[in-house]
Amino acid sequence: METLGVEQGMENHLHNCRMKMGVTIREIREKKGYNQEQLAKIMKVSRTTISKIENGKFNCSLDYLSMFS
């Protein structure tokens, strides 16, 4: 039973990290004056991918994160 609690805690932590990262990416995008479509074109991904990243529904790899820099 303890393992299930640890796994759930880790999943919650990862979800919270994805949400914080998504909010930060959205804030930076908006500050730079880009909409999701423009950023997607720059990054060579779909607008849907940008939306998923910003809403914490996409597990970004380091490769994706490096494209934001």
Contacts in CASP RR format, 6 or more apart in sequence:
PFRMAT RR
TARGET T0000
AUTHOR 0000-0000-0000
METHOD contacts of the structure
MODEL  1
METLGVEQGMENHLHNCRMKMGVTIREIREKKGYNQEQLAKIMKVSRTTI
SKIENGKFNCSLDYLSMFS
14 59 0 8 1.000
15 56 0 8 1.000
18 56 0 8 1.000
18 57 0 8 1.000
18 58 0 8 1.000
18 59 0 8 1.000
18 60 0 8 1.000
19 55 0 8 1.000
19 56 0 8 1.000
21 53 0 8 1.000
21 56 0 8 1.000
21 60 0 8 1.000
22 53 0 8 1.000
22 54 0 8 1.000
22 55 0 8 1.000
22 56 0 8 1.000
23 54 0 8 1.000
25 53 0 8 1.000
25 54 0 8 1.000
25 68 0 8 1.000
26 54 0 8 1.000
28 68 0 8 1.000
29 35 0 8 1.000
29 36 0 8 1.000
29 39 0 8 1.000
29 50 0 8 1.000
29 54 0 8 1.000
34 42 0 8 1.000
36 47 0 8 1.000
36 50 0 8 1.000
36 51 0 8 1.000
36 54 0 8 1.000
37 47 0 8 1.000
39 50 0 8 1.000
40 46 0 8 1.000
40 47 0 8 1.000
40 49 0 8 1.000
40 50 0 8 1.000
43 50 0 8 1.000
43 64 0 8 1.000
43 67 0 8 1.000
43 68 0 8 1.000
45 64 0 8 1.000
45 67 0 8 1.000
49 58 0 8 1.000
52 58 0 8 1.000
53 60 0 8 1.000
53 64 0 8 1.000
END
